[in-house]
């Protein structure tokens, strides 16, 4: 069955050629999952990507892992990561002007710059989410398919916040390493930041409406204030290590 891991699993291929194949597989899987749901076969995904079925399994191991990678990328892409997301490599939304510049965030040179960069990132994040119709469709697909395929939920939980949201996780880890944030539990911090800046928009969209730009901006401004009240380092604090996930 497609849902089962391929036998004799090997480490995922690496290198530029392998990265291009991985991007093609993710793009093909995303298109087919959105058109046909999780029941689409791995043979069809391989054909759409222009690779063999063995290559798909070499990269992802199982259809659950591939689906998780597709959805995780769809959630994280609106944040951008200096334009280096999988989709930007294919000319997709990672290169848009409405995604946050996380490089500016992690390079903030003090508390005021950090607050301004995080606020700007939150606003850009909201704009990107409102414009991201494909990401909205992916989230709806997860909510629909998880009832028929409970293994998706298990794979999703096993992946963890760091795997689902690598751009934000890496940014917060870097800021903690630089001493601008004091984060004793990185997993909780990532989820709290999403809860303050992103999840309200997703709740509204699940009810067939939008949060709206004006209310969204108020939530971002207050959300950043709340997040920094919890995690901003005291001026004399030395860089602290984050909890590994």
N, C-alpha and C positions, 0 to 999 in steps of 0.2 A: 504494500500500500504506500501511497505517496507520503502519508503522515509518519511513516516509520523511518528512522535513521538508516542511511545506506550502510551496508556491511563494510568492514575493514576501513573505518573512518581514518583519515589522515589529517595532519595539520593543514590549515587553510593555506593555499598558495600565496606567495608574496611577490612583490616587484611591480613595476609599472604595467606590464602586460596583464598580470593577474588583476591589478586594480581596475583596469579598463573592463575586463571581463566581469568583475564583480559589479561594477556600475551598470553594465548592460543587463545583467541578471536582475538587479534590483529594479531597474526601470521597467523591464519586461514584466516582472512579477507584479509591480504596482499597477500597471495598465490592466493586466489580466485579472488581478484580484478585484479591482474596481468594476470591471465589466462583468465578471462571472462569479465572483465570490471566492471563498477559500476552497471550494470544491474543485477548482481548476487543477488539471494534472500537471505534474512536473515536466512531462514530455512537452506539453504545450508551452510552458515557461521557457524551457531550453530552446525550443524552436524559435520562439519570439526573440530571444536574446542572441540567437545565432551561435549557440554553443551546444555541447553535448550534455545529456542528462547527468553523466558522470561528473562533468565540470561543475554543474550546479550543486551536486552533493559534496564535492570536494570543498567548495567554498562555504556551504551552509549546513551540511549534515542532515537536515530534515526540512520539511516544508514549514513546520512550526517556527523553526529558527529563521527561515527566510521571511516568513510573514512578520515575525517580530522585528526583523531588521528593517523591513519596508515601513512599518508603522512607526517605529522609533525614529527613523529618519524623517518621516513626515511631521512628527511632533517637534523635532529639534531644528529643522531647517528654517522655520520663521525667525529663529534667533540669529541665524548666520554664524559663521566662525571665520571671519576674515575672508569670506567668499570661498572657503575650501570645502563646503559640504559636497556630498555625492551629487546632488542635483546641480550645483553650480558648475561642477566639472562637466556636466552635460548641457550647459547653457540654460539651466533652469533657474528657479527663483533665488538660489543662493547669490546670484549676481545682481539682484534687484537693489534699487536705492532705498527701499523702505524696510530693510532688515537692519537690526542693530549692529553696530561695529563693536564686537566684543574685544577687539584689540585695544580700542580706546579705554574700555572698562578695565582690563587687566593692567594697563599701563598708567592708570590714574596715579598722580603724584602726591595725593593727600586726601583727607576726609572730604573736603568740599568738592574736589574733582571727582572723587568716587561717587558721591551723592548725585552730582550732575550727570555723570556718565551712566549711572544705573537708572536714573529717571528717564534720560533720553532713550536708553535701551528698552525700558518698559513701554514707552510710547510707541517706538518703532515696532516692538513686538506685537502690540495691540493692532496697529495698522496692518501688519503682515498677516495676523490671524484673520482679520476681517476680509482680507483679499484672497486668502488661501482656500479656494473652493475645493481643491483636491485633498488638502489635509482634512477639511471638514468631512469629505466623503469617506476618507480612511477611518476617521474616528467613528462615524456612523456604521461603517462596515464591521469594525471590531465589536461594537455593541450588538450588532445583529448576529454575527457569526459565533460569538463566544457561547451562545446558548446551544448551538448545534455541534460545536467543536470545543468541548471544555479543555482540551489539551492546549488551546491557545492561551487560556487564562493561566494555566500552570507555567507555560513557557514565559509568559509576560512577567509573572511574579518572580520567576527565577532570574530574569534578566536584571532586575533591580534598577533604581533611579539613575545610577551612574551610567548604566548601559543604555537607558532610554534617552537620557538628556546629557550626552557627553559634553556639548559646548558649554552649558551652564556649569556642570560639575567641574570641568577643567578651569573655568574662569574663577569660580569660588575657591577652588583649591589653590590657584596661583595667588589670589588676593590674600588668602590666609598665610601662605608661605612668605609673602612679602610683609606680613604684619599689619595689614590694613583691616583685616577681619579676624575675629577670634571664633573659630567654628569647632566646637568639641564633637559634633556629630554631623558629618557632611551629608549623609543621606537625609536627615531631618531638615537640614538647611535648604537643600535643593527642593524638597517637597513644599516647604514653607514659602519659598520665593515663588514657586509656581502657583501656590494657593492664593497668594496676594496679588499677583500680576496677570495670571493667565487663566486659571480655572474659572473665574467669574464669567469670562467671555464664552468659555465652552459650555457652561451651564445654560446661559441664555440661548446659545445656538441650538442646544438640544431641545429647547422649547419653541423652536421655530422663529426666533427673533434675534436681535443683536443688543449688546450692552449699550452701544452708542458711544460716540467719541467723547462727548463732554463728561458723562459719568465715568467712562473708562479712564479719562485723564485724572479725575479726582481720585480714583482708586489707585492709580499708579503713584501719584504724588504721596498720598498717605501710606500706601503699601511700602514704598521705599523708606519712608520715615520709620515705620514700624520695624522693618527688617534691620535697618542700621541701628536702631535703638537696642535691638537684641544682639547684633553680631559685630558692630563696629568696635575695634580695639581701642582701649584707652591709649592716650598719647604716649605713655611710657612703656606700653606693652612690647615685649619682644615677639618676633614671629613665633607662632605656635603651630604644632603639627595637627593635621586633621585626622579624624578617625577613618581608617580604611574601610571601604565598602566591600 
